[in-house]
């Protein structure tokens, strides 16, 4: 049978359900004759022969695998992505609500649940993508029919974090908080994020139903590669901040001092060890993850190499669990570590000479042994809503996620040794995009962020030479198992953030390299070179200088004042009603500006502004009350951005949307690449070689 005939038969076989590879597994349970386990587990040691062990035979996408082999291959895929799903699926989003200045205890305590929910959701949605079936009485497919493993998308991470933090800050302005804690405020922001994603997901479904020629025109490698590259490039900076101890303390080293006159902001996401950003202890623990991952690339077996991120994280967890920090004079620690000492701003004075742990086991001990979707108090779906001001950025996020998926499917086809061009490929792209859009809608119902295909699993396929979808179904089973066992999520949510930093730094860098691969899959012509020059230049430019379009950038404290007063579109320009001082949120210095004349006590010829009314009466003096006036404050001086009691809803919506697009690297960069690709004419000699 020739190749064309094989492809016709293959497509015909996939018009129905696509679980044949798992419904009737190979009767050879162990598969010792079918697969070279020795090659899979053989370490790369110098003492072995130069030629190594012969690689195993290639296992095609519809190959039935022995049960043991399917379980092992599925575990390999799951371990390659389990940490990435955890960080983008809730660990970082809920983590932003754990700081005293922007705290929502309910959201912070949901960190373990959100991690577990992300794993369970990814498992179920992976089944949809790998399954692949034809929609009855139509020409459309659902799913790729490849090992296109689904996971929470990094694309929406900055938007989700911004919505959670903004919701907490709005609750502070409205006076809805209990001291520093704003319970359920961050959860409301997350609920609005989920609801907005549910609506925007239909945009990707619409794109999936477009004719293949239009999809090719919208998403050539220069656009998809640019999108993937900028997703990684824009997030690498956040990874480095986690390496140094945490994003919040990194962003607010100077801002806190400018607002309160003391600082810097200390890092509080590393157990009971509280140090400044960039402390060598934090960087050292992050480097243990990077070191062990690199070690496995030198000496590990193929199995260990393809899952090196997981084992690198595991090594970092072990080292951080064994390590401790001995406090010196002037050090601080978490209040829970020193319950007998005064707690100020979430910190207490550390006992000199006492050893403090980088882990806090409270969340692990309090977690349930087993959990499932919606098993959280409060349930995020109770706060489901729609955020019009974030709809446009999220809509663009789905466009970028679509571009990322198109590139990933091409890489999956190459790794699976099936054509990456032609009608069969077009149907896989269409099915993959449709499954992506539907999965993102379902993910929101499952209380998780939008899902997309994970590109690193293509490397696992190429390395193990196993493209059988049985491994994809087994991977889904492992992800669901990880999520159902509640202790796994609690452990992941308790890992010191500097250790997580070593992992996410490499995850984001892998995404960056994946974009380079997609761009390099086609010749770089003069035209594509110019498109990349502008789109990557602007995208990476705002990643390096994030305050170009919003003053103060990602910082809190005084940085929020900058965003209110200055920048491309200052927040005060969208304000409707400014507050007047005296005001309960204003600092004493700002409130003092409302005083016209101070209180005064006159005793004979003696006058004083420091004597109280009672003391003045006791001295038989004449007391005069202070005279104040209501003073409108339009410019933030030292009030952490809380300088408006009411915004113009329309202006705030457009300001939030436009500033979010302009300051997000992969939004502005990908939109530039899309526009230039559609508008720029092809050179005559490039028409045949460029897509």
NORFEN-V245768 format. One record per helix or strand. SS is the DSSP state (@ for helix, = for strand). FROM is the first residue (numbers start at 1). TO is the last residue. If there is no record, write none. Layout:
ss:SS from:FROM to:TO
ss:SS from:FROM to:TO
//
This chain:
ss:@ from:3 to:13
ss:@ from:20 to:23
ss:= from:26 to:26
ss:@ from:37 to:41
ss:= from:59 to:59
ss:= from:66 to:66
ss:@ from:67 to:98
ss:@ from:100 to:102
ss:= from:103 to:103
ss:@ from:105 to:109
ss:@ from:111 to:131
ss:= from:133 to:134
ss:= from:141 to:142
ss:= from:150 to:152
ss:@ from:154 to:173
ss:= from:178 to:178
ss:= from:181 to:181
ss:@ from:185 to:208
ss:@ from:212 to:218
ss:@ from:221 to:243
ss:@ from:247 to:251
ss:@ from:253 to:260
ss:= from:266 to:267
ss:= from:274 to:276
ss:@ from:280 to:299
ss:@ from:302 to:306
ss:@ from:308 to:322
ss:= from:324 to:326
ss:= from:332 to:334
ss:@ from:335 to:337
ss:= from:344 to:344
ss:= from:347 to:349
ss:= from:355 to:357
ss:@ from:362 to:366
ss:= from:370 to:370
ss:@ from:380 to:383
ss:@ from:388 to:415
ss:@ from:423 to:445
ss:= from:451 to:453
ss:@ from:456 to:464
ss:= from:466 to:466
ss:@ from:469 to:484
ss:= from:485 to:485
ss:@ from:486 to:494
ss:@ from:497 to:520
ss:@ from:526 to:544
ss:@ from:558 to:565
ss:@ from:571 to:574
ss:= from:575 to:577
ss:= from:580 to:581
ss:@ from:588 to:594
ss:= from:595 to:597
ss:= from:600 to:603
ss:= from:606 to:608
ss:@ from:613 to:618
ss:= from:622 to:624
ss:= from:627 to:628
ss:= from:631 to:632
ss:= from:646 to:647
ss:@ from:649 to:663
ss:@ from:665 to:679
ss:@ from:684 to:686
//
